[in-house]
Amino acid sequence: MRVLIKIFSMGLFVLMLTSCGLLEKKIAVTAVERNEVVAEVPARAGVKLTIKFIHSVQKTPVEEDLEFDGEGWIVHRTRYKSQGVGLPFMESDGEFRREGDWFVMDGMERRIALLSLRTGVGTQLTLDLDGAEIKLYEIFEPGTRVDLVVE
């Protein structure tokens, strides 16, 4: 009986801390195979994320702008410097336009349940997470899986 009371009390304590905001959820940038967290930010609606990389086929820069809405990620926009394989271009993808040297697909509003990335050879995978730049290609060897998870 004492064990049950202790378990119940601990559960109540955790619930109180959570409701007071003391156990705030975080978005963690985690190298999955190594179980290594390289960055964390509070998991609040409005957190901005830009994924930057060099396209593996086109060899030109790509930037994707996302936002955390409190539950998951929404892809708002993709910018790239050359059209080609795997890049959005259809009218159903969003609003397409040209900005100088960049092709821009805006208003995409795609929801992503799990954000999982891999470092690649020469791709220079970089995250700008809530204003902090994280050069994943300098931290991890090519092929490393990196997930952005809410904990």
Wavefront OBJ file of the C-alpha trace (Angstrom):
o trace
v 0.000 0.000 0.000
v 2.852 2.412 0.856
v 4.415 1.765 -2.567
v 1.145 2.677 -4.292
v 0.872 5.879 -2.263
v 4.461 6.825 -3.203
v 3.821 6.138 -6.900
v 0.588 8.151 -6.767
v 2.347 11.006 -4.953
v 5.173 11.093 -7.513
v 2.633 11.152 -10.343
v 0.807 14.038 -8.698
v 4.110 15.895 -8.220
v 5.039 15.498 -11.902
v 1.534 16.612 -12.917
v 1.830 19.734 -10.722
v 5.245 20.606 -12.166
v 3.953 20.146 -15.714
v 0.847 22.275 -15.146
v 2.987 25.039 -13.624
v 5.267 24.960 -16.663
v 8.279 23.739 -14.686
v 8.599 20.588 -16.799
v 8.342 22.308 -20.148
v 8.487 20.177 -23.258
v 11.438 20.734 -25.548
v 12.256 20.256 -29.201
v 15.475 18.244 -29.265
v 17.811 17.876 -32.236
v 18.978 14.291 -31.737
v 21.454 12.059 -33.575
v 19.368 8.892 -33.387
v 21.996 6.136 -33.642
v 24.245 7.893 -31.115
v 21.391 9.002 -28.835
v 23.105 12.403 -28.728
v 21.202 15.676 -28.323
v 22.993 18.585 -30.025
v 20.421 21.337 -29.372
v 17.178 22.000 -27.515
v 14.588 24.769 -27.573
v 11.246 25.087 -25.764
v 8.455 23.310 -27.678
v 6.238 26.359 -28.075
v 4.075 27.357 -31.006
v 5.898 29.730 -33.338
v 9.398 28.197 -33.163
v 11.002 28.806 -36.569
v 13.238 26.350 -38.380
v 15.138 26.782 -41.632
v 16.765 23.707 -43.139
v 19.633 24.600 -45.485
v 21.514 22.162 -47.701
v 23.198 21.688 -51.037
v 20.978 19.585 -53.320
v 22.708 16.244 -53.923
v 21.869 16.170 -57.647
v 21.642 19.838 -58.670
v 24.586 20.915 -56.426
v 22.804 24.210 -55.658
v 21.486 25.632 -52.353
v 18.030 24.799 -51.011
v 16.322 26.422 -48.025
v 13.111 25.201 -46.414
v 11.211 27.339 -43.880
v 9.139 25.534 -41.265
v 7.314 26.474 -38.096
v 6.375 24.437 -35.021
v 2.682 24.930 -34.196
v 2.764 23.305 -30.764
v 2.021 19.829 -32.138
v 4.172 19.370 -35.229
v 5.996 21.049 -38.095
v 4.450 22.974 -40.971
v 6.482 23.580 -44.152
v 5.689 27.109 -45.330
v 8.222 27.750 -48.067
v 11.030 26.236 -50.132
v 13.666 28.321 -51.933
v 16.138 26.892 -54.427
v 18.479 28.079 -57.154
v 17.862 25.481 -59.865
v 14.852 23.419 -60.804
v 15.222 19.686 -60.802
v 14.618 16.340 -59.171
v 12.737 16.402 -55.851
v 12.034 20.147 -55.817
v 8.465 21.518 -55.730
v 7.157 23.115 -58.918
v 3.503 22.119 -59.372
v 0.664 24.568 -58.868
v -0.758 22.251 -56.198
v 2.487 22.649 -54.175
v 1.832 26.337 -53.435
v 2.512 29.752 -54.939
v 5.501 29.658 -57.295
v 7.552 32.755 -58.133
v 11.035 33.950 -58.971
v 13.065 36.194 -56.590
v 16.304 37.193 -58.302
v 18.407 34.009 -58.604
v 15.999 32.000 -56.434
v 12.907 29.954 -57.282
v 10.393 30.216 -54.415
v 7.467 27.961 -53.585
v 5.463 29.781 -50.921
v 2.244 28.936 -49.079
v 2.949 25.213 -49.081
v 1.429 24.604 -45.621
v 2.469 20.940 -45.475
v 2.208 19.235 -42.099
v 5.028 16.891 -41.103
v 4.519 14.440 -38.243
v 8.170 13.383 -37.895
v 11.084 15.512 -39.019
v 13.967 13.180 -39.788
v 17.074 14.255 -41.744
v 20.377 12.669 -42.792
v 23.721 14.273 -43.280
v 25.198 13.627 -46.718
v 28.464 13.952 -48.609
v 28.837 17.578 -49.699
v 25.285 18.552 -48.719
v 26.325 20.923 -45.901
v 23.145 20.184 -43.922
v 22.542 23.134 -41.596
v 19.651 24.050 -39.298
v 18.658 27.501 -38.162
v 16.533 26.600 -35.137
v 14.898 29.513 -33.359
v 17.827 31.769 -34.361
v 20.660 29.332 -33.563
v 22.711 27.943 -36.467
v 23.598 24.243 -36.199
v 25.983 22.939 -38.862
v 25.123 19.243 -38.674
v 27.615 18.415 -41.440
v 30.451 19.657 -39.192
v 29.222 17.667 -36.179
v 28.322 14.306 -37.728
v 29.711 12.038 -40.421
v 27.684 11.548 -43.644
v 24.715 9.218 -43.248
v 23.930 10.198 -39.656
v 20.195 10.350 -38.968
v 19.105 13.450 -37.082
v 15.546 13.803 -35.777
v 13.796 16.819 -34.321
v 11.634 15.359 -31.558
v 9.417 16.797 -28.848
v 10.348 15.498 -25.404
l 1 2 3 4 5 6 7 8 9 10 11 12 13 14 15 16 17 18 19 20 21 22 23 24 25 26 27 28 29 30 31 32 33 34 35 36 37 38 39 40 41 42 43 44 45 46 47 48 49 50 51 52 53 54 55 56 57 58 59 60 61 62 63 64 65 66 67 68 69 70 71 72 73 74 75 76 77 78 79 80 81 82 83 84 85 86 87 88 89 90 91 92 93 94 95 96 97 98 99 100 101 102 103 104 105 106 107 108 109 110 111 112 113 114 115 116 117 118 119 120 121 122 123 124 125 126 127 128 129 130 131 132 133 134 135 136 137 138 139 140 141 142 143 144 145 146 147 148 149 150 151
